[in-house]
Amino acid sequence: MKALFAASEIFPFAKTGGLADVAHALPRALSKQLEIISVMPLYGFMQSASLSRDELSFSVTLGSIEYDIALYTAENQGVKTYFIQAPLLSATQGLYGDENGEYANNDLRFGIFCAAIVELAAALQIDIVHLNDWHTALAALFIKERSLDIKSLFTIHNLAYQGIFEASSLQRLGIDSRYFHMDGIEFYGALNCMKAGIAYSDRVTTVSPRYAEEILTAEFGCGLEGFLQHHAAKLSGVLNGIDTEYFDPSSDTALASGFDAHNLDLKYCNKKALLKEAGLKDPRVPLFVMISRLAHQKGFDLLLEALKPMLKKRLNILILVEGVNHYRTALEKIAEKHGNLCLFFGYNEALSHRIYAGGDFLLMPSLFEPCGLNQMIAMRYGTVPVVHSVGGLFDTVHEDSETCGTGIVFLRPTKKALLNAVERALSLKSDVQKMEKTIRFNMACDFSFEKSAKAYIGLYRELQQGSLTIKDYNG
Ligand code: ADP
């Protein structure tokens, strides 16, 4: 069996969030058991000189325009990765947009990417194409349109981003209007790429079992709950993992001192170094950290509601966030008046590792969280998560339970519940033995991708064998 894993971002080549981590670590885990190749776009900011030019090249036609595709490759820790260089797609410096917002031609940029994925899959005689999020979703439709003997699996990493464009995109993308209806890619008169992935893939997964259930409801379905219910028989949740070799506190070169569960005093050294870097005082005071994007999803409205009363307690808060918006202004205003709040802005990989290692508690008040990687990374680094029990946070963090992992869990996204959770965290911290037991327990949990890889191989095999449920659903 030969599989092609397609994503719009793969670490370390391009990353804006968890998708890149997964698109790096999952194929790596899968490669131990089957032949797998990855593919992503070659963006303008990437240096093609550092990649190898592949002898394969082709063109794809969308609408009446032919686009020449050049292919580059690189080895990514045992997984061969193809880079699609194409007009429009590779012309931008950013992945999806710039300071003016999303690129206006993203429909065509990622439409070209999808057509190139399919062309590449055909050229490499791929059996299974694993597509991820809306940027790759049209590939499922293109495979069906061409009646290729390739099975497709579509993973939803975040239903909130669906790739919705005006109906006029259809013509530019050369998509036949027979697909433009309620049970296809039409969404209130517009084109919805995510719908293409759901409707035309042979199998659909989400990144946690809980999120697979949640997206069938109006609260989390982002308007697609009915559509997803219709396709529920081919939908399941496979919990993400993390790259436990990369996220390893004992060998992480970004840290002030490496540590493991047997020498937690060295974790304390990391805390002291981090506090110094942040200009925060007193390492004996509990340190709450947060590493995030300034998005509504991540619970910043809730955090801002609870932040002032939180800062009145004997604790320090350190936040690393990417994004420039009203949340940033509000956070800065509070930080001006509170010496126990430190803010770092921007995307900083090395600093994020130092924060995971130096924190006592990781705050994740997300309103929804398809899976969430932060809490798993935190637990691996001995930092106890404080989470709103939603999506993947529900599946990975448990309070008063022997299930991996453990942390502080609040059930409703309210100020009262969050403040209560912080109180429980403080009381855990004051019980030195219980705190250390929790840290050690979490550090011994297996958050690797091995389990997910096994589940995906099962799904790939089912697809290859053409099991009945799946055939039924694709008519
Ligand atoms: P999402 O994909 O919704 O942003 P995930 O929890 O799935 O959230 O993945 C987030 C990933 O991005 C983690 O690896 C986390 O450490 C990293 N990350 C998030 N924000 C930052 C930041 N400001 N600086 C560095 N890394 C970040």
Residues whose N, C-alpha, C, O or C-beta is under 5 A from the ligand:
A	BS01	ADP	T16 G17 G18 L19 D21 I291 S292 R293 L320 V321 E322 G346 Y347 N348 E349 S352 G372 L373 N374
